[in-house]
Amino acid sequence: MFFKKLGYYLFIPWVFTGCLLNLSYGMPVSETHKKVFDKTIRNYLQHQGFEYDVLFQMKYFDDDSFNVYNCRFYLLNTDTDSVFRCYFYYNFERDGRMIAKYYNGKFLYVTEPAERHYLRFDPYKKQTGPVTGTTDGSIVQLNYLFHPEKLAKILFSEEEDTRCFDTVINNENYIAVRTGFEDTEDYTNNYRIIFVNSSTCTIDRIIGHSNYMDQTQIEDFTYQNFKFKKFDPGLLDSLFRADIESDFEEIVFEPKKIDTFALGSRIPQISGNIYPGNEQVTIPQTNKITVYDFWYTACMPCIKVIPSINKIYEKYKDRVDVYGINANKTDHENLN
């Protein structure tokens, strides 16, 4: 879709359920809190294996609803891995099929049941996209269970932007640690809250919140059925093999080669629906300089550059045409 002017969505603020929490006030880390935090850190440092369920809900800036993932997760910490610092296996349902992702320290495997195969990626060749570039991958990337040293810095922080709250969720006592981030011209009300179970000394929930102009992004990790567990990498492999059906083919991932345009060459014609009106058009090739800006509303650098591009067009529109191209968005009624 093409655009002339970009509009933003407005979302209703999220309401915490089953949680009594005041986000505006709090207190520095107390000695009582420090004792719980110290035991929590030691819990994660003293164990290498973890088994748990994650209910992960993510609403990107431009989404109207949450993406929901209910995952079974197995994680094995290791100091020898330089990519993820752990081995892991997890699965979740998508479009009525179970997707499994497994990393053994050498390769990353992803099942694609609809295609009757599974892909093998080489993370040491920077092929980490199935984790680092996906919504469900946030479960791995934002998981403090294999970053206890990072967790310690947050829990024991004495910075003014870190506050603790005693709270109750589903009749259990928690210490909520809220870390705020400095407001910028575009980003406001950015914070992350880690909920530490006062009894079990484990992390049971992590909530993130961010405002970009009038858009809101929310992420919510709820950890359930948590167990410290001793196991070796062979268990992860057996779990993944159980997800592979007999007719599945292993395919080694090969990055696509991207053809670039030579200097002075003419680019191919591009067609799409132009905003407003949603009329199907083909961008005309003229003697003017034509700027093609590929964008997406969840891409903050894309959004930030739009005012500058508009200024270029207004100043040089007798010599320059500008087209913003969104290859992902088709719901033109939400742009204005």
C-alpha positions in Angstrom: 0.0 0.0 0.0 1.2 3.6 -0.7 0.7 6.5 1.6 0.6 10.3 1.5 0.1 10.9 5.2 0.4 8.4 8.0 -2.1 8.1 10.8 -1.7 6.3 14.2 -3.9 3.9 16.1 -5.3 4.7 19.5 -5.5 1.9 21.9 -7.5 1.5 25.2 -5.0 1.2 28.1 -4.6 -2.3 29.3 -6.2 -3.3 32.6 -4.3 -5.7 35.0 -6.4 -8.5 36.1 -6.2 -10.1 39.5 -3.5 -7.7 40.5 -3.6 -4.8 43.1 -0.8 -2.5 42.1 -0.1 1.2 42.2 2.2 2.1 39.4 2.7 5.7 40.3 4.4 5.3 43.7 6.7 2.9 45.4 9.7 2.6 47.7 13.4 1.8 47.3 14.5 -1.8 47.9 14.1 -2.7 51.6 16.1 -5.2 53.6 13.1 -7.6 53.6 13.0 -7.3 49.8 16.7 -7.8 49.5 16.5 -11.1 51.4 13.9 -12.4 49.0 15.8 -11.1 46.0 19.0 -12.7 47.2 17.4 -16.1 47.5 15.8 -15.7 44.1 19.2 -15.0 42.5 20.7 -18.0 44.3 17.8 -20.2 43.0 18.7 -19.4 39.4 22.4 -19.5 39.9 22.3 -22.9 41.6 20.3 -24.6 38.9 21.0 -25.1 35.2 17.8 -26.7 34.1 14.3 -25.2 34.1 10.9 -26.5 33.0 7.9 -24.3 32.9 4.9 -23.0 30.9 4.7 -19.5 29.5 1.6 -17.6 28.7 2.9 -14.9 26.5 0.8 -12.0 25.3 2.2 -9.3 23.0 0.5 -6.3 21.4 2.6 -4.4 19.0 2.2 -0.7 18.5 0.0 -1.0 15.4 -2.0 -4.1 16.5 -5.6 -4.0 17.5 -5.4 -7.2 19.6 -2.9 -9.3 21.4 -0.8 -12.1 19.9 -1.1 -15.0 22.4 1.4 -17.9 22.7 1.0 -20.7 25.3 4.3 -22.4 25.3 5.9 -25.4 27.1 9.5 -24.4 27.7 12.7 -26.4 28.6 15.9 -24.4 29.2 19.4 -25.6 30.0 22.0 -22.9 30.9 25.5 -23.3 29.6 28.6 -21.0 29.8 30.0 -22.6 26.6 27.4 -21.2 24.2 28.2 -17.8 22.8 24.9 -17.3 20.9 22.0 -17.8 23.3 24.0 -18.8 26.4 21.6 -21.8 26.8 20.1 -24.7 25.0 16.3 -24.7 24.8 13.2 -26.4 23.4 9.7 -25.0 23.3 6.5 -25.5 21.4 3.3 -23.6 20.8 0.1 -23.8 18.7 -0.3 -21.7 15.6 -3.1 -22.1 13.1 -4.2 -25.4 14.7 -0.7 -26.9 14.4 2.1 -27.3 16.9 5.3 -25.5 16.1 8.5 -26.6 17.8 11.8 -24.7 18.1 15.0 -26.4 19.4 18.5 -25.2 19.9 21.3 -27.7 20.8 24.3 -25.3 20.8 25.1 -26.1 17.2 22.0 -25.7 15.1 18.6 -24.2 15.6 15.7 -26.3 14.3 12.1 -25.2 13.5 9.2 -27.4 12.5 6.8 -26.3 9.8 4.0 -28.9 9.9 2.0 -27.4 7.1 5.0 -27.8 4.8 5.8 -31.3 6.2 9.4 -30.4 7.0 11.6 -28.9 9.6 14.3 -26.3 8.9 17.9 -26.3 10.2 19.5 -23.0 10.8 23.2 -22.2 11.7 23.2 -19.5 14.4 26.9 -19.1 14.1 26.3 -17.8 10.6 23.9 -15.2 12.1 20.9 -17.4 11.3 19.0 -16.6 14.5 15.9 -15.0 12.9 13.4 -17.7 14.0 14.1 -16.5 17.6 15.5 -13.0 17.4 13.1 -11.9 14.7 9.8 -13.4 15.9 7.2 -12.6 18.5 7.5 -16.0 20.2 11.3 -15.5 20.2 10.8 -12.8 22.8 10.2 -15.6 25.3 13.9 -16.5 24.8 15.3 -13.0 24.4 13.6 -11.4 27.4 14.0 -14.5 29.7 15.9 -13.5 32.8 16.3 -17.1 33.9 19.6 -17.5 32.1 20.8 -13.9 32.9 20.8 -14.0 36.7 23.5 -11.4 36.8 21.3 -9.0 34.7 18.4 -9.8 37.0 20.5 -9.0 40.1 21.3 -5.5 38.7 17.6 -4.8 38.3 16.4 -6.2 41.6 19.1 -4.6 43.7 19.1 -1.3 41.9 19.1 1.8 44.0 18.4 4.1 41.0 15.6 6.5 41.3 13.8 4.9 38.4 13.5 1.6 40.2 10.8 1.1 42.8 9.4 -1.9 44.7 5.8 -2.7 45.5 4.2 -5.3 47.8 1.2 -6.7 45.9 -1.2 -9.6 45.8 -2.0 -11.6 42.7 -4.5 -14.5 42.9 -4.1 -14.6 46.7 -0.3 -14.9 46.6 2.2 -12.3 47.9 4.6 -10.7 45.4 7.2 -8.1 45.3 6.8 -6.1 42.1 10.0 -4.3 40.9 9.1 -1.5 38.5 12.0 -0.1 36.3 11.2 3.1 34.4 12.9 4.4 31.4 13.6 8.1 30.7 11.0 9.8 28.5 12.1 11.0 25.1 10.4 13.3 22.6 8.5 10.4 21.1 8.6 7.6 23.8 6.8 8.1 27.1 5.6 6.0 30.0 8.0 3.2 29.3 8.5 0.6 32.1 9.0 -3.0 32.9 7.7 -4.8 36.0 9.1 -8.0 37.4 7.0 -9.9 39.8 8.9 -12.0 42.4 6.9 -14.6 44.3 7.7 -13.9 48.0 7.2 -17.6 49.0 8.9 -19.5 46.2 11.5 -16.9 45.3 10.9 -17.3 41.6 9.9 -14.9 38.9 6.2 -15.5 38.0 5.5 -12.6 35.7 7.2 -9.9 33.6 5.2 -7.0 32.1 6.5 -4.4 29.7 4.8 -1.2 28.6 5.8 1.5 26.1 4.1 4.4 24.5 5.1 5.8 21.1 3.2 9.0 20.5 -0.5 7.8 20.7 0.3 4.1 20.3 0.9 1.6 23.1 2.9 -1.6 23.1 2.4 -4.2 25.8 4.1 -7.5 26.6 3.1 -9.9 29.3 5.0 -13.1 30.3 3.3 -15.3 32.9 5.3 -18.2 34.1 3.4 -21.2 35.4 4.1 -24.7 36.7 7.8 -23.7 37.2 10.3 -26.4 38.1 14.0 -26.5 38.7 15.0 -29.7 36.9 18.2 -31.7 36.2 18.5 -32.9 32.7 21.0 -33.1 29.9 20.8 -31.9 26.3 19.6 -35.4 25.2 16.2 -34.7 26.8 15.8 -31.6 24.6 16.7 -33.6 21.5 14.2 -36.3 22.4 11.4 -33.8 22.9 12.0 -32.2 19.6 12.3 -35.6 17.8 8.8 -36.4 19.2 7.4 -33.4 17.3 8.8 -34.6 14.0 6.4 -36.8 12.1 7.7 -39.7 10.0 7.3 -38.0 6.7 9.0 -34.7 7.8 12.0 -33.7 5.7 15.0 -31.9 7.1 15.8 -28.8 5.0 19.0 -26.8 5.5 18.2 -23.2 5.4 19.9 -21.2 2.7 19.7 -17.4 2.8 18.1 -15.8 -0.3 20.4 -13.8 -2.4 19.2 -10.3 -2.9 19.8 -8.7 -6.3 20.8 -5.1 -6.1 20.3 -2.4 -8.7 23.3 -1.1 -10.6 23.9 2.6 -10.4 21.9 4.3 -13.2 19.6 1.3 -13.8 15.8 1.6 -14.0 13.9 -0.1 -11.2 10.9 -2.4 -12.1 7.4 -1.0 -12.0 5.6 -1.3 -8.6 1.9 -1.7 -8.3 -0.4 -1.5 -5.2 -3.4 0.2 -3.6 -2.8 4.0 -3.1 -4.1 5.8 0.0 -6.6 7.4 0.2 -9.3 5.6 -1.9 -7.5 2.3 -2.0 -7.3 2.6 -5.8 -5.2 0.0 -7.6 -2.3 1.9 -9.4 1.1 1.4 -10.9 3.7 4.0 -9.9 4.5 5.9 -13.1 8.1 6.1 -14.3 8.8 9.7 -15.1 11.8 12.0 -15.6 11.5 13.2 -12.0 13.6 11.8 -9.2 11.4 9.2 -7.4 12.0 8.3 -3.8 10.6 4.9 -2.6 10.3 4.7 1.1 9.5 1.1 2.5 7.9 1.4 5.9 5.9 -0.4 8.5 4.1 1.1 11.5 5.9 -1.2 14.1 9.2 0.0 12.7 10.1 3.1 14.7 12.9 4.3 12.5 10.5 4.1 9.5 8.0 6.3 11.3 10.6 8.8 12.5 11.9 9.5 9.1 8.4 10.3 7.5 8.3 14.0 8.5 11.7 14.6 6.9 10.7 12.8 3.7 7.5 14.9 3.6 9.6 18.1 3.9 11.8 17.0 1.0 8.6 16.4 -1.1 7.1 19.8 -0.2 10.3 21.6 -1.0 11.2 19.8 -4.3 7.9 18.4 -5.5 8.3 20.0 -8.9 11.4 17.7 -9.4 10.8 14.9 -6.9 8.0 12.3 -6.4 7.8 10.4 -3.1 6.0 7.1 -2.5 5.8 5.3 0.8 5.3 1.6 0.3 3.9 -0.7 3.0 4.1 -4.3 1.9 2.5 -5.6 5.0 -0.6 -3.5 5.8 -3.8 -4.0 3.8 -6.3 -2.5 6.2 -6.5 0.9 4.6 -9.5 2.0 6.7 -7.2 2.4 9.7 -5.0 5.0 8.1 -6.0 8.6 7.9 
